[in-house]
Amino acid sequence: MTSTQADGRSLKLSRYTMLALGIGVLCVLPWVLITLGADFTMVNPVDLTPLSMAEDGQLPLYALYAMLRGSFLHTIIGWSITCVALMTGVYAFAHFRVKRDPLTPIICMAAFWAGSINGFYVLASHGVSFPVLNLVDLVALGSAVAESFSAAILIVAALVVLTRKQSDLPAFDLRAVLGLSLLFGAIAFGVTSWTATSEVLPAMYRAEQWPHFPWNLGALLLYVLAAGVVFPRLYRRDPNHFSFALWLSALPFAAGQIYLVFGSAVLFDSYFNASMALKLVGYLVIFGGLTWDYSHTCREESTLRRHLQLRDRRIRLLVDNANEAIVLFDAERRIRLWNPRARQIFGWSAQDAMGGDVVDLLLPERSHSAFLDCLSQLLEEAADGSATQPCEMAALAKEGGELFVEYSIIPAFEEGVPFFAMLARDVSEHKQLRLRMIQMDRAIAVGTLAAGVGHELNNPLSYVIANLYFAHEQISELLPKIEALTRLAEGAGTPALCELLGLEAGEERLVDELTEVNQVLKSACQGAGRISDILDDMRLFSHVRGDETRPVSLTHALEVAVRMTRSQTKTRANVRTEFEDIPLVEADEPRLSQVFVNLLLNAAQAIEEGDVDDNEIFVHAFYEDGLVIVEIADSGKGIDDAIRDQIFDPFFTTKPVGEGSGLGLSLSRGMIEEYGGQISFESTPGVGSVFRVALPPAHPDYQN
């Protein structure tokens, strides 16, 4: 229990204690006042003097009031009890409508009974409704019947609440409560009618015996039982203002019966009137408890309403600003909630989506049956307490086409009716990203493999190149000697030597064969040298130094990049280079070559294959305004204005999935900026693009 709750409970107990003390004082006060000599008797001896002085048999008004003042007080208190009891019944009925407390309808019926029978007996005692044959016994009987039955109804109601579980209590509806209350009123009318018109009534009042009102002993015992046993247990079970007030009301009810049974001697004496007054106090306590509990309920409802409004605002804030689409739909698949993110993902506005069929609106036809099976399975799993798992599906967009979403569906029940909450997010870009990452991993693996293969090929290739060059050199040295020997053999005419040198008619001369072999060896040396250059470029390109930089030749990096991309550019455009005298730059040469490879590949892919002669990629390196500049211009299709601001974003690409990772330009810009340079571009759609790389020289005093 928190300190705030403890303080609230302490304040509540202190208030209850003060109220109990106050009611106790009211219960004891009549006895104290009467003991001290106060007289509340409203019965006076009949003075016949005014009657003898009356003119024309008419009593003076003051004499008539003096004779009837006991009846007046009884009537006033009786009608007060009637009004308070009926108001208590109406209030309990209203309280039941708000709180649905199972005790309040029974209190309503008990109060309606007490108010009705008190009112009917007051009317009967004045002869308004029925001709009364025995007024004294009727008044006493009315008190006994009203109090006994009221106490019995209250105790029975409390016992019903105490002996049953909350779920087993009778569920009264408003019409039943109202009907039963009217039935109790009719019973009260019938009892009053029967007792008022009966010629013989039980001796409710015994002037010669004590106690003078013995029939009220039953009501007294019932109120003592209620105050000492039943109502305290009811309060401990459900400690609220109303149950405490009900417990507290038993004190004035019991005290009133004590005054009537053990103190009153005649009708309308001090103890009789005190009993009537305490009876009124008892109903006022119940009425006050209902009022107190009702006001407390209203405050709680107001607080709860504020909390609900605050919670609704918070939930609405979360729903409206969630990064996922949130869609609520019922068992008939009708959409009941559609947040702004759902509109961004699927394209439908809330006005268009609300009330629509979630399956027809969002899913392609091929996915309908699987989705419906998923809903049925989720309901079964929800009944078992199983958690739902996110899964992916293809969804429809308003503009047409499909997108991939990852969604979770949470089933729930509202008053036994199922509904579903679907949380979805667009994973189309993530799906493409995964494909590009796989592609990039494969490219890295292929690059690593190629570098390893190149390293493994380099050693045997060096032997091949060395032997080719050796054979070429040896044959080149032998050719002059063979030619001289051929001339000598032709002059000497030696048959054997002429045959050996191929000088016979119809035979190819040995010197010509060796010359052809020498040309083949020369071509083989050139091819092997080309292979060696490619392997060197691959080794240089795949070598990663990390953050290590040194002065490198930009021209050499460009030459490596041009050679590395030759297979991609030769079918699209002629590559023309112009390298001016430029200084070294501070960079890592493999990474610098990678930048130019990316730019050359982009330039080649911007040009359609086939028309090589009409397209050109121009690579120009020069020094200008203290910077080393490289421009790579192409005659391709150019860059649309709509995507100019996105081309350096990571994973952005206009190429189909599988043909690009979308990282080339982003990584290139990062590397150039890391070396203190800049990369920019100019483009005209339909004409071509020019990418410009500017780097500071490794030696700032280069011009000097």
Buried (B, 14 or more C-beta within 10 A) or exposed (E): EEEEEEEEEEEBEEEBEEBBEEBBEBBEBBBEBBEEEEEBBBBEEEEEEBBEEEEEEEBEEEBEEBBEBBBEBBBEBBBBBBBBBBBBBBBBBBBBEEBEBBBBBBBBBBBBBBBBBBBBBBBBBBEEBBEBBBBBBBBBBBBBBBBBBBBBBBBEBBEBBBEEEEEEEEEBEEEEBBEBBEEBBEBBBEBBBEBBBBEEBEBBBEEEEEBBBBBBBBBBBBBBBBBEEBBBBBBEEBEBBBBBBBBBBBBBBBBBBBBBBBBBBBBBBBBBBBBBBBBBBBBBBBBBBBBBBBEEBEEEEEEEEEEEEEEEEEEEEEBEEBEBBBBBBBEEBBBBBBBBBBBEBBBBEEEBBEEBEBBEBBBEEEBEEEBEEBBEBBBEBBEEEEEBEEEEBBBBBEEEEBBBBBBBBBBEEEEEEBBBBBBBBBBBEBBBBEEBEEBBEEEEEEEEEBBEEBEEBBEEBEEBBEEBBEBBEEBBEBBEEBBEBBEEBEEEEBEEBBEEBBBEEEEEBBBEEBBEBBEEBBEBBEEBBEBBEBBBBBBBBBEEEEEEBEEBBBBBBBBBBBBBBEEBBEEBBBBEEEBEEBBBBBBBBBBBBBBBBBBBBBBBBBBEEEEBEEBBBBBBBBBEEEBBBBBBBBBBBBBEEEEEEEBBEEBBBBEEEEEBBBBBBBBBBBBBEEBEBEBEBEBEEEEBBBBBBBBBBBEEEBEE
